[in-house]
Amino acid sequence: MLAAVKGYYDGTQIIVDEDDRRNLSIGDELIITVLNTGKRKKAETRIEKRRKLIDSGAFVTKTGRSAEEIDHS
């Protein structure tokens, strides 16, 4: 069998679209072709943008005191 399937690499394994996977059987021989898409940056989701903003410390008011001074107050 020779078939083209679409999928993606998640960092540890190749994930094949569910519809294409149904056409495969255990033991089928596959040829993998890697398409270099130019390292496009994935668009950030709303929650990723919020998390980045919160982690950036934008909501922290700096007092100029050290952590030790604050702990002993």
PDB file of N, H, CA, C and O in Angstrom:
ATOM      1  N   MET A   1       0.849  -1.179   0.000  1.00  0.00           N
ATOM      2  CA  MET A   1       0.000   0.000   0.000  1.00  0.00           C
ATOM      3  C   MET A   1       0.893   1.239   0.000  1.00  0.00           C
ATOM      4  O   MET A   1       1.875   1.292   0.740  1.00  0.00           O
ATOM      5  N   LEU A   2       0.573   2.199  -0.793  1.00  0.00           N
ATOM      6  H   LEU A   2      -0.226   2.156  -1.394  1.00  0.00           H
ATOM      7  CA  LEU A   2       1.260   3.473  -0.814  1.00  0.00           C
ATOM      8  C   LEU A   2       0.207   4.546  -0.601  1.00  0.00           C
ATOM      9  O   LEU A   2      -0.738   4.657  -1.382  1.00  0.00           O
ATOM     10  N   ALA A   3       0.366   5.331   0.450  1.00  0.00           N
ATOM     11  H   ALA A   3       1.134   5.240   1.084  1.00  0.00           H
ATOM     12  CA  ALA A   3      -0.633   6.354   0.761  1.00  0.00           C
ATOM     13  C   ALA A   3       0.063   7.565   1.348  1.00  0.00           C
ATOM     14  O   ALA A   3       1.093   7.439   2.009  1.00  0.00           O
ATOM     15  N   ALA A   4      -0.492   8.720   1.109  1.00  0.00           N
ATOM     16  H   ALA A   4      -1.329   8.822   0.572  1.00  0.00           H
ATOM     17  CA  ALA A   4      -0.013   9.957   1.718  1.00  0.00           C
ATOM     18  C   ALA A   4      -0.912  10.256   2.910  1.00  0.00           C
ATOM     19  O   ALA A   4      -2.137  10.272   2.787  1.00  0.00           O
ATOM     20  N   VAL A   5      -0.299  10.490   4.052  1.00  0.00           N
ATOM     21  H   VAL A   5       0.696  10.478   4.152  1.00  0.00           H
ATOM     22  CA  VAL A   5      -1.069  10.836   5.247  1.00  0.00           C
ATOM     23  C   VAL A   5      -0.562  12.163   5.783  1.00  0.00           C
ATOM     24  O   VAL A   5       0.594  12.531   5.573  1.00  0.00           O
ATOM     25  N   LYS A   6      -1.431  12.868   6.471  1.00  0.00           N
ATOM     26  H   LYS A   6      -2.369  12.569   6.642  1.00  0.00           H
ATOM     27  CA  LYS A   6      -1.070  14.160   7.037  1.00  0.00           C
ATOM     28  C   LYS A   6      -0.967  14.020   8.539  1.00  0.00           C
ATOM     29  O   LYS A   6      -1.774  13.331   9.162  1.00  0.00           O
ATOM     30  N   GLY A   7       0.007  14.661   9.112  1.00  0.00           N
ATOM     31  H   GLY A   7       0.663  15.221   8.606  1.00  0.00           H
ATOM     32  CA  GLY A   7       0.178  14.624  10.553  1.00  0.00           C
ATOM     33  C   GLY A   7       1.142  15.706  10.980  1.00  0.00           C
ATOM     34  O   GLY A   7       1.444  16.619  10.211  1.00  0.00           O
ATOM     35  N   TYR A   8       1.631  15.605  12.220  1.00  0.00           N
ATOM     36  H   TYR A   8       1.386  14.864  12.845  1.00  0.00           H
ATOM     37  CA  TYR A   8       2.596  16.574  12.734  1.00  0.00           C
ATOM     38  C   TYR A   8       3.479  15.905  13.774  1.00  0.00           C
ATOM     39  O   TYR A   8       3.131  14.855  14.315  1.00  0.00           O
ATOM     40  N   TYR A   9       4.604  16.509  14.045  1.00  0.00           N
ATOM     41  H   TYR A   9       4.886  17.362  13.606  1.00  0.00           H
ATOM     42  CA  TYR A   9       5.562  16.013  15.028  1.00  0.00           C
ATOM     43  C   TYR A   9       5.365  16.811  16.300  1.00  0.00           C
ATOM     44  O   TYR A   9       5.442  18.039  16.273  1.00  0.00           O
ATOM     45  N   ASP A  10       5.111  16.134  17.427  1.00  0.00           N
ATOM     46  H   ASP A  10       5.049  15.136  17.449  1.00  0.00           H
ATOM     47  CA  ASP A  10       4.838  16.855  18.672  1.00  0.00           C
ATOM     48  C   ASP A  10       6.059  16.982  19.576  1.00  0.00           C
ATOM     49  O   ASP A  10       5.929  17.346  20.744  1.00  0.00           O
ATOM     50  N   GLY A  11       7.228  16.689  19.050  1.00  0.00           N
ATOM     51  H   GLY A  11       7.334  16.393  18.101  1.00  0.00           H
ATOM     52  CA  GLY A  11       8.450  16.789  19.841  1.00  0.00           C
ATOM     53  C   GLY A  11       9.006  15.431  20.222  1.00  0.00           C
ATOM     54  O   GLY A  11      10.206  15.303  20.460  1.00  0.00           O
ATOM     55  N   THR A  12       8.156  14.412  20.284  1.00  0.00           N
ATOM     56  H   THR A  12       7.181  14.516  20.090  1.00  0.00           H
ATOM     57  CA  THR A  12       8.626  13.072  20.620  1.00  0.00           C
ATOM     58  C   THR A  12       8.121  12.011  19.658  1.00  0.00           C
ATOM     59  O   THR A  12       8.730  10.948  19.536  1.00  0.00           O
ATOM     60  N   GLN A  13       7.024  12.281  18.975  1.00  0.00           N
ATOM     61  H   GLN A  13       6.529  13.145  19.073  1.00  0.00           H
ATOM     62  CA  GLN A  13       6.448  11.279  18.080  1.00  0.00           C
ATOM     63  C   GLN A  13       5.679  11.956  16.954  1.00  0.00           C
ATOM     64  O   GLN A  13       5.367  13.145  17.022  1.00  0.00           O
ATOM     65  N   ILE A  14       5.385  11.186  15.930  1.00  0.00           N
ATOM     66  H   ILE A  14       5.639  10.220  15.876  1.00  0.00           H
ATOM     67  CA  ILE A  14       4.614  11.695  14.804  1.00  0.00           C
ATOM     68  C   ILE A  14       3.150  11.358  15.030  1.00  0.00           C
ATOM     69  O   ILE A  14       2.800  10.197  15.245  1.00  0.00           O
ATOM     70  N   ILE A  15       2.306  12.359  14.982  1.00  0.00           N
ATOM     71  H   ILE A  15       2.590  13.302  14.807  1.00  0.00           H
ATOM     72  CA  ILE A  15       0.872  12.191  15.184  1.00  0.00           C
ATOM     73  C   ILE A  15       0.196  12.244  13.824  1.00  0.00           C
ATOM     74  O   ILE A  15       0.354  13.223  13.094  1.00  0.00           O
ATOM     75  N   VAL A  16      -0.555  11.204  13.472  1.00  0.00           N
ATOM     76  H   VAL A  16      -0.683  10.409  14.065  1.00  0.00           H
ATOM     77  CA  VAL A  16      -1.230  11.111  12.185  1.00  0.00           C
ATOM     78  C   VAL A  16      -2.700  11.449  12.382  1.00  0.00           C
ATOM     79  O   VAL A  16      -3.313  11.033  13.365  1.00  0.00           O
ATOM     80  N   ASP A  17      -3.266  12.206  11.443  1.00  0.00           N
ATOM     81  H   ASP A  17      -2.768  12.544  10.645  1.00  0.00           H
ATOM     82  CA  ASP A  17      -4.690  12.549  11.514  1.00  0.00           C
ATOM     83  C   ASP A  17      -5.530  11.281  11.656  1.00  0.00           C
ATOM     84  O   ASP A  17      -5.210  10.252  11.061  1.00  0.00           O
ATOM     85  N   GLU A  18      -6.590  11.354  12.433  1.00  0.00           N
ATOM     86  H   GLU A  18      -6.850  12.190  12.916  1.00  0.00           H
ATOM     87  CA  GLU A  18      -7.429  10.197  12.746  1.00  0.00           C
ATOM     88  C   GLU A  18      -7.990   9.523  11.492  1.00  0.00           C
ATOM     89  O   GLU A  18      -7.984   8.295  11.412  1.00  0.00           O
ATOM     90  N   ASP A  19      -8.471  10.283  10.522  1.00  0.00           N
ATOM     91  H   ASP A  19      -8.476  11.281  10.588  1.00  0.00           H
ATOM     92  CA  ASP A  19      -9.044   9.694   9.309  1.00  0.00           C
ATOM     93  C   ASP A  19      -8.000   8.880   8.538  1.00  0.00           C
ATOM     94  O   ASP A  19      -8.310   7.810   8.015  1.00  0.00           O
ATOM     95  N   ASP A  20      -6.778   9.382   8.468  1.00  0.00           N
ATOM     96  H   ASP A  20      -6.526  10.251   8.893  1.00  0.00           H
ATOM     97  CA  ASP A  20      -5.714   8.662   7.772  1.00  0.00           C
ATOM     98  C   ASP A  20      -5.276   7.431   8.559  1.00  0.00           C
ATOM     99  O   ASP A  20      -4.938   6.402   7.973  1.00  0.00           O
ATOM    100  N   ARG A  21      -5.282   7.536   9.882  1.00  0.00           N
ATOM    101  H   ARG A  21      -5.556   8.371  10.358  1.00  0.00           H
ATOM    102  CA  ARG A  21      -4.837   6.425  10.717  1.00  0.00           C
ATOM    103  C   ARG A  21      -5.750   5.209  10.556  1.00  0.00           C
ATOM    104  O   ARG A  21      -5.285   4.072  10.632  1.00  0.00           O
ATOM    105  N   ARG A  22      -7.026   5.437  10.340  1.00  0.00           N
ATOM    106  H   ARG A  22      -7.404   6.361  10.278  1.00  0.00           H
ATOM    107  CA  ARG A  22      -7.967   4.330  10.175  1.00  0.00           C
ATOM    108  C   ARG A  22      -7.627   3.463   8.964  1.00  0.00           C
ATOM    109  O   ARG A  22      -7.972   2.282   8.932  1.00  0.00           O
ATOM    110  N   ASN A  23      -6.958   4.038   7.977  1.00  0.00           N
ATOM    111  H   ASN A  23      -6.678   4.998   8.003  1.00  0.00           H
ATOM    112  CA  ASN A  23      -6.594   3.300   6.764  1.00  0.00           C
ATOM    113  C   ASN A  23      -5.321   2.472   6.939  1.00  0.00           C
ATOM    114  O   ASN A  23      -4.948   1.725   6.035  1.00  0.00           O
ATOM    115  N   LEU A  24      -4.656   2.590   8.075  1.00  0.00           N
ATOM    116  H   LEU A  24      -4.959   3.197   8.809  1.00  0.00           H
ATOM    117  CA  LEU A  24      -3.413   1.865   8.313  1.00  0.00           C
ATOM    118  C   LEU A  24      -3.674   0.617   9.141  1.00  0.00           C
ATOM    119  O   LEU A  24      -4.585   0.580   9.968  1.00  0.00           O
ATOM    120  N   SER A  25      -2.866  -0.393   8.905  1.00  0.00           N
ATOM    121  H   SER A  25      -2.126  -0.363   8.234  1.00  0.00           H
ATOM    122  CA  SER A  25      -2.930  -1.625   9.688  1.00  0.00           C
ATOM    123  C   SER A  25      -1.580  -1.855  10.337  1.00  0.00           C
ATOM    124  O   SER A  25      -0.561  -1.366   9.849  1.00  0.00           O
ATOM    125  N   ILE A  26      -1.566  -2.593  11.431  1.00  0.00           N
ATOM    126  H   ILE A  26      -2.393  -2.990  11.827  1.00  0.00           H
ATOM    127  CA  ILE A  26      -0.316  -2.921  12.089  1.00  0.00           C
ATOM    128  C   ILE A  26       0.576  -3.662  11.102  1.00  0.00           C
ATOM    129  O   ILE A  26       0.151  -4.621  10.458  1.00  0.00           O
ATOM    130  N   GLY A  27       1.808  -3.206  10.996  1.00  0.00           N
ATOM    131  H   GLY A  27       2.153  -2.427  11.520  1.00  0.00           H
ATOM    132  CA  GLY A  27       2.758  -3.839  10.090  1.00  0.00           C
ATOM    133  C   GLY A  27       2.863  -3.159   8.741  1.00  0.00           C
ATOM    134  O   GLY A  27       3.751  -3.496   7.959  1.00  0.00           O
ATOM    135  N   ASP A  28       1.976  -2.200   8.436  1.00  0.00           N
ATOM    136  H   ASP A  28       1.254  -1.925   9.071  1.00  0.00           H
ATOM    137  CA  ASP A  28       2.087  -1.474   7.173  1.00  0.00           C
ATOM    138  C   ASP A  28       3.405  -0.708   7.140  1.00  0.00           C
ATOM    139  O   ASP A  28       3.813  -0.117   8.140  1.00  0.00           O
ATOM    140  N   GLU A  29       4.061  -0.723   5.994  1.00  0.00           N
ATOM    141  H   GLU A  29       3.730  -1.204   5.182  1.00  0.00           H
ATOM    142  CA  GLU A  29       5.308   0.003   5.822  1.00  0.00           C
ATOM    143  C   GLU A  29       4.985   1.428   5.400  1.00  0.00           C
ATOM    144  O   GLU A  29       4.139   1.651   4.534  1.00  0.00           O
ATOM    145  N   LEU A  30       5.658   2.383   6.013  1.00  0.00           N
ATOM    146  H   LEU A  30       6.345   2.201   6.717  1.00  0.00           H
ATOM    147  CA  LEU A  30       5.403   3.802   5.747  1.00  0.00           C
ATOM    148  C   LEU A  30       6.675   4.473   5.262  1.00  0.00           C
ATOM    149  O   LEU A  30       7.784   4.062   5.604  1.00  0.00           O
ATOM    150  N   ILE A  31       6.497   5.503   4.467  1.00  0.00           N
ATOM    151  H   ILE A  31       5.597   5.837   4.189  1.00  0.00           H
ATOM    152  CA  ILE A  31       7.588   6.388   4.089  1.00  0.00           C
ATOM    153  C   ILE A  31       7.225   7.761   4.653  1.00  0.00           C
ATOM    154  O   ILE A  31       6.156   8.298   4.362  1.00  0.00           O
ATOM    155  N   ILE A  32       8.117   8.318   5.454  1.00  0.00           N
ATOM    156  H   ILE A  32       8.985   7.883   5.690  1.00  0.00           H
ATOM    157  CA  ILE A  32       7.867   9.611   6.093  1.00  0.00           C
ATOM    158  C   ILE A  32       8.622  10.687   5.314  1.00  0.00           C
ATOM    159  O   ILE A  32       9.827  10.564   5.097  1.00  0.00           O
ATOM    160  N   THR A  33       7.930  11.728   4.898  1.00  0.00           N
ATOM    161  H   THR A  33       6.951  11.828   5.075  1.00  0.00           H
ATOM    162  CA  THR A  33       8.542  12.880   4.243  1.00  0.00           C
ATOM    163  C   THR A  33       8.359  14.078   5.160  1.00  0.00           C
ATOM    164  O   THR A  33       7.236  14.403   5.547  1.00  0.00           O
ATOM    165  N   VAL A  34       9.450  14.731   5.506  1.00  0.00           N
ATOM    166  H   VAL A  34      10.362  14.467   5.192  1.00  0.00           H
ATOM    167  CA  VAL A  34       9.390  15.886   6.395  1.00  0.00           C
ATOM    168  C   VAL A  34       9.321  17.144   5.540  1.00  0.00           C
ATOM    169  O   VAL A  34      10.190  17.379   4.700  1.00  0.00           O
ATOM    170  N   LEU A  35       8.300  17.940   5.752  1.00  0.00           N
ATOM    171  H   LEU A  35       7.594  17.749   6.434  1.00  0.00           H
ATOM    172  CA  LEU A  35       8.135  19.204   5.038  1.00  0.00           C
ATOM    173  C   LEU A  35       8.581  20.332   5.956  1.00  0.00           C
ATOM    174  O   LEU A  35       7.994  20.542   7.017  1.00  0.00           O
ATOM    175  N   ASN A  36       9.598  21.046   5.557  1.00  0.00           N
ATOM    176  H   ASN A  36      10.075  20.875   4.695  1.00  0.00           H
ATOM    177  CA  ASN A  36      10.076  22.168   6.342  1.00  0.00           C
ATOM    178  C   ASN A  36       9.207  23.373   6.010  1.00  0.00           C
ATOM    179  O   ASN A  36       9.243  23.889   4.893  1.00  0.00           O
ATOM    180  N   THR A  37       8.439  23.807   6.976  1.00  0.00           N
ATOM    181  H   THR A  37       8.409  23.388   7.884  1.00  0.00           H
ATOM    182  CA  THR A  37       7.512  24.917   6.745  1.00  0.00           C
ATOM    183  C   THR A  37       8.110  26.261   7.133  1.00  0.00           C
ATOM    184  O   THR A  37       7.384  27.250   7.234  1.00  0.00           O
ATOM    185  N   GLY A  38       9.417  26.314   7.351  1.00  0.00           N
ATOM    186  H   GLY A  38      10.006  25.510   7.268  1.00  0.00           H
ATOM    187  CA  GLY A  38      10.051  27.602   7.610  1.00  0.00           C
ATOM    188  C   GLY A  38       9.947  28.084   9.037  1.00  0.00           C
ATOM    189  O   GLY A  38      10.022  29.290   9.271  1.00  0.00           O
ATOM    190  N   LYS A  39       9.780  27.210   9.988  1.00  0.00           N
ATOM    191  H   LYS A  39       9.720  26.230   9.797  1.00  0.00           H
ATOM    192  CA  LYS A  39       9.754  27.583  11.408  1.00  0.00           C
ATOM    193  C   LYS A  39       8.755  28.700  11.690  1.00  0.00           C
ATOM    194  O   LYS A  39       9.071  29.667  12.382  1.00  0.00           O
ATOM    195  N   ARG A  40       7.550  28.559  11.149  1.00  0.00           N
ATOM    196  H   ARG A  40       7.293  27.773  10.586  1.00  0.00           H
ATOM    197  CA  ARG A  40       6.531  29.567  11.424  1.00  0.00           C
ATOM    198  C   ARG A  40       6.167  29.546  12.892  1.00  0.00           C
ATOM    199  O   ARG A  40       6.039  28.481  13.495  1.00  0.00           O
ATOM    200  N   LYS A  41       6.003  30.715  13.459  1.00  0.00           N
ATOM    201  H   LYS A  41       6.107  31.580  12.969  1.00  0.00           H
ATOM    202  CA  LYS A  41       5.609  30.813  14.857  1.00  0.00           C
ATOM    203  C   LYS A  41       4.101  30.653  14.957  1.00  0.00           C
ATOM    204  O   LYS A  41       3.338  31.319  14.256  1.00  0.00           O
ATOM    205  N   LYS A  42       3.689  29.756  15.842  1.00  0.00           N
ATOM    206  H   LYS A  42       4.308  29.215  16.412  1.00  0.00           H
ATOM    207  CA  LYS A  42       2.268  29.516  16.053  1.00  0.00           C
ATOM    208  C   LYS A  42       1.638  30.741  16.721  1.00  0.00           C
ATOM    209  O   LYS A  42       2.214  31.311  17.647  1.00  0.00           O
ATOM    210  N   ALA A  43       0.481  31.134  16.258  1.00  0.00           N
ATOM    211  H   ALA A  43       0.013  30.671  15.506  1.00  0.00           H
ATOM    212  CA  ALA A  43      -0.217  32.273  16.844  1.00  0.00           C
ATOM    213  C   ALA A  43      -0.598  31.948  18.284  1.00  0.00           C
ATOM    214  O   ALA A  43      -1.098  30.863  18.580  1.00  0.00           O
ATOM    215  N   GLU A  44      -0.356  32.901  19.168  1.00  0.00           N
ATOM    216  H   GLU A  44       0.050  33.783  18.928  1.00  0.00           H
ATOM    217  CA  GLU A  44      -0.677  32.694  20.582  1.00  0.00           C
ATOM    218  C   GLU A  44      -2.185  32.698  20.806  1.00  0.00           C
ATOM    219  O   GLU A  44      -2.920  33.480  20.204  1.00  0.00           O
ATOM    220  N   THR A  45      -2.618  31.815  21.675  1.00  0.00           N
ATOM    221  H   THR A  45      -2.021  31.180  22.164  1.00  0.00           H
ATOM    222  CA  THR A  45      -4.026  31.804  22.059  1.00  0.00           C
ATOM    223  C   THR A  45      -4.246  32.873  23.113  1.00  0.00           C
ATOM    224  O   THR A  45      -3.292  33.427  23.660  1.00  0.00           O
ATOM    225  N   ARG A  46      -5.504  33.156  23.391  1.00  0.00           N
ATOM    226  H   ARG A  46      -6.279  32.706  22.946  1.00  0.00           H
ATOM    227  CA  ARG A  46      -5.829  34.168  24.393  1.00  0.00           C
ATOM    228  C   ARG A  46      -5.249  33.830  25.759  1.00  0.00           C
ATOM    229  O   ARG A  46      -4.710  34.698  26.446  1.00  0.00           O
ATOM    230  N   ILE A  47      -5.362  32.565  26.149  1.00  0.00           N
ATOM    231  H   ILE A  47      -5.800  31.860  25.592  1.00  0.00           H
ATOM    232  CA  ILE A  47      -4.862  32.175  27.469  1.00  0.00           C
ATOM    233  C   ILE A  47      -3.341  32.266  27.541  1.00  0.00           C
ATOM    234  O   ILE A  47      -2.793  32.600  28.591  1.00  0.00           O
ATOM    235  N   GLU A  48      -2.644  31.970  26.425  1.00  0.00           N
ATOM    236  H   GLU A  48      -3.089  31.699  25.572  1.00  0.00           H
ATOM    237  CA  GLU A  48      -1.187  32.095  26.411  1.00  0.00           C
ATOM    238  C   GLU A  48      -0.767  33.560  26.556  1.00  0.00           C
ATOM    239  O   GLU A  48       0.208  33.862  27.245  1.00  0.00           O
ATOM    240  N   LYS A  49      -1.498  34.462  25.912  1.00  0.00           N
ATOM    241  H   LYS A  49      -2.289  34.217  25.352  1.00  0.00           H
ATOM    242  CA  LYS A  49      -1.195  35.889  26.041  1.00  0.00           C
ATOM    243  C   LYS A  49      -1.414  36.364  27.474  1.00  0.00           C
ATOM    244  O   LYS A  49      -0.612  37.128  28.012  1.00  0.00           O
ATOM    245  N   ARG A  50      -2.512  35.905  28.092  1.00  0.00           N
ATOM    246  H   ARG A  50      -3.164  35.285  27.655  1.00  0.00           H
ATOM    247  CA  ARG A  50      -2.780  36.289  29.484  1.00  0.00           C
ATOM    248  C   ARG A  50      -1.719  35.748  30.426  1.00  0.00           C
ATOM    249  O   ARG A  50      -1.248  36.455  31.317  1.00  0.00           O
ATOM    250  N   ARG A  51      -1.343  34.481  30.224  1.00  0.00           N
ATOM    251  H   ARG A  51      -1.726  33.907  29.500  1.00  0.00           H
ATOM    252  CA  ARG A  51      -0.337  33.866  31.086  1.00  0.00           C
ATOM    253  C   ARG A  51       0.989  34.603  30.971  1.00  0.00           C
ATOM    254  O   ARG A  51       1.676  34.812  31.971  1.00  0.00           O
ATOM    255  N   LYS A  52       1.352  34.998  29.746  1.00  0.00           N
ATOM    256  H   LYS A  52       0.795  34.827  28.934  1.00  0.00           H
ATOM    257  CA  LYS A  52       2.603  35.728  29.544  1.00  0.00           C
ATOM    258  C   LYS A  52       2.558  37.076  30.264  1.00  0.00           C
ATOM    259  O   LYS A  52       3.548  37.487  30.869  1.00  0.00           O
ATOM    260  N   LEU A  53       1.432  37.757  30.205  1.00  0.00           N
ATOM    261  H   LEU A  53       0.627  37.423  29.713  1.00  0.00           H
ATOM    262  CA  LEU A  53       1.279  39.048  30.869  1.00  0.00           C
ATOM    263  C   LEU A  53       1.387  38.894  32.383  1.00  0.00           C
ATOM    264  O   LEU A  53       2.063  39.686  33.040  1.00  0.00           O
ATOM    265  N   ILE A  54       0.728  37.884  32.937  1.00  0.00           N
ATOM    266  H   ILE A  54       0.179  37.241  32.403  1.00  0.00           H
ATOM    267  CA  ILE A  54       0.773  37.664  34.387  1.00  0.00           C
ATOM    268  C   ILE A  54       2.180  37.286  34.827  1.00  0.00           C
ATOM    269  O   ILE A  54       2.667  37.787  35.840  1.00  0.00           O
ATOM    270  N   ASP A  55       2.839  36.408  34.075  1.00  0.00           N
ATOM    271  H   ASP A  55       2.444  36.001  33.251  1.00  0.00           H
ATOM    272  CA  ASP A  55       4.196  35.975  34.421  1.00  0.00           C
ATOM    273  C   ASP A  55       5.219  37.090  34.247  1.00  0.00           C
ATOM    274  O   ASP A  55       6.308  37.010  34.816  1.00  0.00           O
ATOM    275  N   SER A  56       4.901  38.123  33.477  1.00  0.00           N
ATOM    276  H   SER A  56       4.017  38.187  33.015  1.00  0.00           H
ATOM    277  CA  SER A  56       5.861  39.193  33.219  1.00  0.00           C
ATOM    278  C   SER A  56       6.072  40.096  34.427  1.00  0.00           C
ATOM    279  O   SER A  56       7.029  40.870  34.452  1.00  0.00           O
ATOM    280  N   GLY A  57       5.198  40.015  35.429  1.00  0.00           N
ATOM    281  H   GLY A  57       4.420  39.387  35.409  1.00  0.00           H
ATOM    282  CA  GLY A  57       5.332  40.861  36.602  1.00  0.00           C
ATOM    283  C   GLY A  57       4.723  42.237  36.394  1.00  0.00           C
ATOM    284  O   GLY A  57       5.017  43.157  37.157  1.00  0.00           O
ATOM    285  N   ALA A  58       3.893  42.400  35.394  1.00  0.00           N
ATOM    286  H   ALA A  58       3.655  41.653  34.774  1.00  0.00           H
ATOM    287  CA  ALA A  58       3.289  43.693  35.102  1.00  0.00           C
ATOM    288  C   ALA A  58       2.381  44.165  36.236  1.00  0.00           C
ATOM    289  O   ALA A  58       2.117  45.361  36.360  1.00  0.00           O
ATOM    290  N   PHE A  59       1.906  43.243  37.055  1.00  0.00           N
ATOM    291  H   PHE A  59       2.121  42.272  36.954  1.00  0.00           H
ATOM    292  CA  PHE A  59       0.989  43.605  38.131  1.00  0.00           C
ATOM    293  C   PHE A  59       1.689  43.698  39.482  1.00  0.00           C
ATOM    294  O   PHE A  59       1.026  43.749  40.518  1.00  0.00           O
ATOM    295  N   VAL A  60       3.019  43.721  39.482  1.00  0.00           N
ATOM    296  H   VAL A  60       3.557  43.680  38.640  1.00  0.00           H
ATOM    297  CA  VAL A  60       3.795  43.785  40.716  1.00  0.00           C
ATOM    298  C   VAL A  60       4.237  45.223  40.935  1.00  0.00           C
ATOM    299  O   VAL A  60       4.806  45.850  40.041  1.00  0.00           O
ATOM    300  N   THR A  61       3.974  45.738  42.124  1.00  0.00           N
ATOM    301  H   THR A  61       3.512  45.229  42.850  1.00  0.00           H
ATOM    302  CA  THR A  61       4.412  47.079  42.485  1.00  0.00           C
ATOM    303  C   THR A  61       5.697  46.958  43.283  1.00  0.00           C
ATOM    304  O   THR A  61       5.705  46.361  44.360  1.00  0.00           O
ATOM    305  N   LYS A  62       6.764  47.507  42.778  1.00  0.00           N
ATOM    306  H   LYS A  62       6.758  47.991  41.903  1.00  0.00           H
ATOM    307  CA  LYS A  62       8.062  47.410  43.443  1.00  0.00           C
ATOM    308  C   LYS A  62       8.161  48.487  44.517  1.00  0.00           C
ATOM    309  O   LYS A  62       7.903  49.665  44.267  1.00  0.00           O
ATOM    310  N   THR A  63       8.543  48.054  45.728  1.00  0.00           N
ATOM    311  H   THR A  63       8.752  47.097  45.932  1.00  0.00           H
ATOM    312  CA  THR A  63       8.636  48.982  46.850  1.00  0.00           C
ATOM    313  C   THR A  63      10.064  49.386  47.143  1.00  0.00           C
ATOM    314  O   THR A  63      10.295  50.346  47.878  1.00  0.00           O
ATOM    315  N   GLY A  64      11.037  48.667  46.576  1.00  0.00           N
ATOM    316  H   GLY A  64      10.850  47.888  45.978  1.00  0.00           H
ATOM    317  CA  GLY A  64      12.436  48.973  46.846  1.00  0.00           C
ATOM    318  C   GLY A  64      12.970  48.218  48.052  1.00  0.00           C
ATOM    319  O   GLY A  64      14.164  48.280  48.345  1.00  0.00           O
ATOM    320  N   ARG A  65      12.093  47.503  48.755  1.00  0.00           N
ATOM    321  H   ARG A  65      11.123  47.452  48.516  1.00  0.00           H
ATOM    322  CA  ARG A  65      12.545  46.728  49.922  1.00  0.00           C
ATOM    323  C   ARG A  65      12.899  45.315  49.479  1.00  0.00           C
ATOM    324  O   ARG A  65      12.339  44.792  48.516  1.00  0.00           O
ATOM    325  N   SER A  66      13.834  44.710  50.196  1.00  0.00           N
ATOM    326  H   SER A  66      14.289  45.135  50.978  1.00  0.00           H
ATOM    327  CA  SER A  66      14.234  43.339  49.880  1.00  0.00           C
ATOM    328  C   SER A  66      13.217  42.366  50.471  1.00  0.00           C
ATOM    329  O   SER A  66      12.383  42.756  51.288  1.00  0.00           O
ATOM    330  N   ALA A  67      13.285  41.118  50.063  1.00  0.00           N
ATOM    331  H   ALA A  67      13.963  40.802  49.400  1.00  0.00           H
ATOM    332  CA  ALA A  67      12.379  40.097  50.598  1.00  0.00           C
ATOM    333  C   ALA A  67      12.579  39.923  52.094  1.00  0.00           C
ATOM    334  O   ALA A  67      11.615  39.680  52.819  1.00  0.00           O
ATOM    335  N   GLU A  68      13.824  40.043  52.573  1.00  0.00           N
ATOM    336  H   GLU A  68      14.608  40.240  51.983  1.00  0.00           H
ATOM    337  CA  GLU A  68      14.097  39.914  54.008  1.00  0.00           C
ATOM    338  C   GLU A  68      13.439  41.055  54.806  1.00  0.00           C
ATOM    339  O   GLU A  68      12.882  40.832  55.881  1.00  0.00           O
ATOM    340  N   GLU A  69      13.513  42.267  54.265  1.00  0.00           N
ATOM    341  H   GLU A  69      13.966  42.448  53.392  1.00  0.00           H
ATOM    342  CA  GLU A  69      12.890  43.409  54.945  1.00  0.00           C
ATOM    343  C   GLU A  69      11.375  43.235  55.026  1.00  0.00           C
ATOM    344  O   GLU A  69      10.760  43.568  56.039  1.00  0.00           O
ATOM    345  N   ILE A  70      10.785  42.717  53.968  1.00  0.00           N
ATOM    346  H   ILE A  70      11.285  42.446  53.145  1.00  0.00           H
ATOM    347  CA  ILE A  70       9.344  42.495  53.964  1.00  0.00           C
ATOM    348  C   ILE A  70       8.959  41.402  54.939  1.00  0.00           C
ATOM    349  O   ILE A  70       7.955  41.530  55.641  1.00  0.00           O
ATOM    350  N   ASP A  71       9.745  40.316  54.999  1.00  0.00           N
ATOM    351  H   ASP A  71      10.560  40.212  54.429  1.00  0.00           H
ATOM    352  CA  ASP A  71       9.457  39.204  55.918  1.00  0.00           C
ATOM    353  C   ASP A  71       9.554  39.631  57.372  1.00  0.00           C
ATOM    354  O   ASP A  71       8.834  39.085  58.208  1.00  0.00           O
ATOM    355  N   HIS A  72      10.410  40.581  57.709  1.00  0.00           N
ATOM    356  H   HIS A  72      10.995  41.024  57.030  1.00  0.00           H
ATOM    357  CA  HIS A  72      10.603  41.003  59.099  1.00  0.00           C
ATOM    358  C   HIS A  72       9.664  42.136  59.503  1.00  0.00           C
ATOM    359  O   HIS A  72       9.718  42.622  60.633  1.00  0.00           O
ATOM    360  N   SER A  73       8.807  42.553  58.579  1.00  0.00           N
ATOM    361  H   SER A  73       8.763  42.159  57.661  1.00  0.00           H
ATOM    362  CA  SER A  73       7.894  43.667  58.890  1.00  0.00           C
ATOM    363  C   SER A  73       6.744  43.197  59.740  1.00  0.00           C
ATOM    364  O   SER A  73       5.876  43.992  60.100  1.00  0.00           O
TER     365      SER A  73
END
